Amino acid sequence: MSTFPIAVITGATSGLGQLAAIELARQGKQLVLTARNEKRAESAGDTIRNAVPDAKIDFYFGDLSLMEDVRRIGNQIKTAYPQINILVNNAGLHGFEQRVTKEGFPEMIAVNYLAPWLLTHTLLDSLKASKNARIVNIASEASRNHGELRLPVDLTDTSEFTARGSSVLYGKTKLLDIMFTGELGRQLDGTGVTANALNPGFNVTGLGRELGFSSVLSKILKTMHIGDPRKGADIIVRLASDPQYQGVTAGYFNVGTGKSIVPIYPGGDNAMQDKLWKATKSLLEQRGYLESVSVRYLHLNNKSQA
């Protein structure tokens, strides 16, 4: 068993996730990172070790748009690390056209929401074993442009959309992340595990990898000092490790100030959060990616045995 605090981070082969990984490595955390392939992992590992030569890094490979891969990665990490101190669900996607995964899920919903939900659920035993773990979910103020929330329909809606309409679906996935975080924080009350979401602000890394001119626009914005990803990475690291947030849970916090944000309705509505949780759990159970055991049952069962 590792003697170093374990930080699991998705989407750390580039962008905000990689910057956060570097800072957590500087703090002495052992990094457990996901990657789509060995080439991306090797490049990310070199970048992190150039910044932190003694960084300890372990990679797990898979496609986070596929729940079978998410479940497999989660089980592999859980087996290798019976105690996990930090989980950062950072991987995200802004697609400009509808794509359906081979499992039948809309890709943006799968990557941005279902994957964090399932990975978190799979790693819960290891998180609870550390007694004071922190879960950090990357949301966004893009959630304020989420259109109409329809549950459970939105979780499996594969309707076509335009590039302009993609912003509404992206915002909806981030709203779901905020709602998931609120419900998760309540369900984990008393376990020592906290869960918080954050708005990383506008970052050049989040422009959309599918825009043909995104690299040119990124250079322009960097020259103008707009969209500095270090600011987004900073709030991730603070929520993951700063004593200021010890014991704080079910919150949504802003880049820069680190202050709490009141999410747009129904982001902070407890009843709607519960409805989303049940719809997600039911969907993943029906598709065979989740055992029929809820976090609340595990928590209550642990209390009864105490």
C-alpha positions, 0 to 999 in steps of 0.5 A: 500500500502506498504511503503517499496520499492518492489523487485520482484524476481524469482528463489529466493528459492535458489542460486543467487536469494536467496543471492540477496534477502537477500542483498535487504532485508538488504537494507530495500526492501520488497521481493515478491518472486516466488516459485514452492510450499509451502515447497520450500517457507518455507525453503527459508523464513527461510533462508532469515529471519535467515540472516535478521530477520525483512525481509518482504517476500511475496510468489506467487506460480506457475510453471514458465515453464507454461505461464498460471502460469506466467500470473496468478502470474504476475496479482496477484502481479500486483493487490497486488502491484500497485507500484513495484521498482525492478524486477529481472528475475533470474529463469533459467534452464539448461536441459540436454534433451529436454522436452516439456511443456504441453503448447507445448513450449520447456522447456528451452526456456519457463523458461529462456526466455518466462517467463521473457518476459511475467512476465515483460510485465504483471508487466509493469504498476506497474513498471512504476507507481513507476517512477524509477523502475529497471528491471534486467535480468540474462543473461550469457556469455554462450550466445557466444555459441548459434549456429545459431539463427533462428527466430521465429523457435527457440521459438517453436523448440522442436527438441531433443538434447544431453547433450552436445548439451544442452549447445548451446540451453542454450546459445541461451536462454541467448542470447535471454535475452540480446536481449530482454533487449536491446529492452525493454530498448529502448521501456521504454525510458522516462518512468523512468523504466530501463532494464539491463542484466548481466553476473553472471559468473561461479557459482556453483549454475548454474552447472545444477541440472540434473547432477548426480554428481553436488553436489559433484562437487559443494563441490570440487569447493567451497573448491577451492574457484571457482564459488563463487555465492556471486559474481554473487549475488553482480552484481544483487544487484548492478544493482537493487539498486546501484546509479551508475546504476541509469538511465542506461538502455539497457545494459549488465554488467559483474560480478565483475567489473560491466563494460559493455560487448559488446554481441556477434552478434546478441545480440546488433543488434537493428534490430534483437532485434526488430525482436525477440520482434515482434516474441515473442509478436506474439507467446504469443498473438496467444497462448492466453497469451498476450493481443494485446497491445505493450509496445511501444503503451502504451508509445506513448499513455502516451506521447500523453496524457501528 
